[in-house]
Amino acid sequence: VLGELIEKFVSHLSESRTDCYFSTGNYKVMDADVKKESLSSVQQLGVEMTVRYGKYLNLLKEDAENDLCFVLMNSEKFLKQQQRTVVSSLCCLQERYAGYDWFVSTIFLIMLGDREKTLMFLQQFSHLLVSAFLWLPRLHLSIHLPVTTVEYGIHPVYFCSGHHIEMLLKAELPLVCSAFHMSGFTPSQICLQWITQCFWNYMDWSEICHYISICILLGPDYQIYMCISVFRHLQQDILKHTEA
């Protein structure tokens, strides 16, 4: 039901010019057989973890691994059409996105392993502003960003969402903010980790689905509120650990 809801909602928005923040070219899905070997070692490991988790949740069938590889390769090629070439020694600015695409994996599970549905959704979703915040590889080396922003190698989620999280945390949860200050870590570092992984390994599957759907339906600022609410939930534990 959730898959159908966000699919119809995104399809509706992507047909409206006022809601399409990014313009993207036409992309034809590759019909060729995608071999797992063409993925990086990090991606291969991510595929194994995703399929294992999907089967544990009874969302995926036996042949899901090939379908997920197919989706990952196609989404990578699709995004590559919107990337610029940057000469840099930074690992994060090499041609390929350095990490694993947890957002694509999450949508693949929400769509019950249907590769056509997943790819159609991703292409439509990529037009919307919220895609810049939920789907981190979306803006990797992106032509939609100023060259100077790309060259710094810092994702907009870090200096947009991260900045607002810290501002809100200071106002809403001053004790948690002080605890972070004393620890030498910044809340935005932790939040970037959560957001990059779509809260995998931090929340239950139903909560991950809520996070994705709330941000899509209500807007990317809910990503910030979600992180603040997690800090509020963890406040007593954070303060206890600070004292210890």
N, C-alpha and C positions, 0 to 999 in steps of 0.2 A: 504494500500500500504506500509506504514512504517513497519507494523508488518511483512509483507512478506519479505521486504528488509532485516531487521535485522535477521530474521529467516534464510534466505538463506545464508547470510554473515557468521553468527555464525556457521551454519551447515558446511559450506565450511572450515572454520578455524579449527573447532574441529576435522576434518578428517586429518589435517596436524600435524605431530609429532612436527615439529619445532614451531608451534603456540600453542601447548598444554603445558602450563606452569605447571598446576596441574594435577596429575594423580588421577582419582577417580574410585572407584569400581563400579560394576554393581548394579543397584537399580531397583527393581520391584515396580511399583506403586501399592498401596493398592487398592483393589477393594471394601473393606468393606465400609459400610456407615460411613462417618465421622460426628460425632455429634458436634454441635457448642460448647457444654459444655466442650469438651476436650481441648478447647483453653483457654488461660488465659483471665482475665477480660480486660487487655490492648488490647489483640488481638481481642476480641469480639467487643470492641469499635472501633478498627481500621477497622474491617470488615464492620460494620454499616456505618462508614464514607466513606469508599471506594465505597460501593454499592450505597450510596446516591449520591456521586459525579459522579459515572459511569452512573447512570440513568439521572442525570442532563445533562450530556454530550451526552446522547442518545447512549451510547456504550454498555449498559448491559440490559439483559432481567429480568423478574420477579424472576426467580429461581437462580439468580446469587450468592446469599448469600451462598448457599450450595456448589456451585462449588468453590467459593473463599476459603471457609473453607477447602475443599478437597485439594486444591492446597497448602495452608499454612501448613497443617498437613503433607503432603507428602514431601514438600521441607524441612521442619524441620527434618523429619526422614532421609531424604537423606543426609543432612548436618551433622546429628548426627554420621553417619558412619565415618566421618572425624574429629571427635573431640577427644581430650584427657581429662582425668580426672584430675582436679586440685582441691586440698583442699585449700579453701580460704574463709575468712569471707566477702570478697567484694561481693556486690550484683550483680555486672556485671559479676562475674565469677561463678555464679550458673549454674546448668545444662542447664537451658533454657535461650535463649537470652532475655535480660530484656525488650527491647522495642518492637515496632511493625515493621514488615518487609514491609517497604514502597516500596522497589524495586520490590518485588514479586507482590504487588498490582498494581504497575505501568505497569509491563509487562502484568498482567492479563487484564488490561484495553486496552492496545495497541493491545492485541490479541482478543479483543472484547468478553472477558469472556469465551473463549474456553479453558477448563481446560487441555485437552490433549496436545494442542499446547503449552500452557504455561509451563507445566511440561517438555515437550520434549526440549523446548528452554532453560529452566533453567539448565537442566542436561548437555546440550552441552556447554552452556555459562560458567558453573562452571570450565571447563578445561582452560579457557583463563585468562591471567593475569589481564585484565580489570575487571574481576568479583570481584577481591579483593578490588577494589576501588569503584565500583558502588553498589555492594551488600554487605553491611556491616555485616550482620549475617554470610556471607560466611566464614569469618575468626574468628568467635566466638569459642574460645577454640580449634583452629585448629591445627591439627598435622603438617600442612605445615609451622607453625611458630616455632621458637626456644622456648623451655620451659620458659626461663627467660622472653621473650617478652610476652608470654601468662599470666604469673604470675603477671606482672605489671598491667594488665587490661586496658591498653591503646591501642586503635585500631591503626593499621598502617596508616590508613588514617589521623589520627591526627598528627603523627610525620613524615609522608612522605609528603602528600599533604599539610597539614597545614604548615609545615616548608617551603616548596617551595612557598606557597602563600605569607607568610610573607616576604621572601627574595625578591620576585618579586614586592610586594607592595611597599617595601622600595625604590626600583629602579624606578618603574613606576609612583607611586602615593605617593610621600613623604608627602604631606599635609594630606592625608587620614591616612597614617601610624602614623603621629604625633598625629592626632585627637584620634586614638585608644589608643595610648600610654598615652595621657592625661586622657582618660576616665577610665583607669584601666582595660579595656577589651582587649583581644587579638583578632585580625582578625580570627585566626584559630579556636577560640571557636565558633564564628558566622558561619564560613564556615562549621564546623563539623555538626552544627545544620541543615544547608541547605542541605548538602550532605546526612546526615542520613535520611532526609525526602524527598530526591529526588526533592527538591525545591517545594514540595507541600505547599500550603498556602503562597508561595512567588511569584510564576510565574503562568502564564496562562497555560492551558493544552498543547497547541501547543509548547510553550517554553520548557516545561518539556520533551516533546517528542524529541525536538531538542537536549536538553542536553544529554539524554540517547543515542540517535543515533549518535551524534557527537563523544562521548567518545568511543562507540563501534567501529565505523568505522575508526576513526582517532587515537585512543589510549588514555590511561588513563591520559596522561599529559594535555589533553584538559579540564579535570575537574578543573585543576588549572587555566587555561586561562579563563574558564567560570566564576570562582569566581572573578578573577581580573577585568573582563569586567563588572560584576555586581557592583563592588566597583567604577569603573570608571563612570558608569551610575549614581550611587548614590552620587558621590563626592560632588556636590553642597549642597545636603540635609545634608550630614554628616558634612560638614564645617559649615553650617548654624546652625545646632543643637549644634555643639561644641561652637560656639560663644554665643549661648543663654544659 
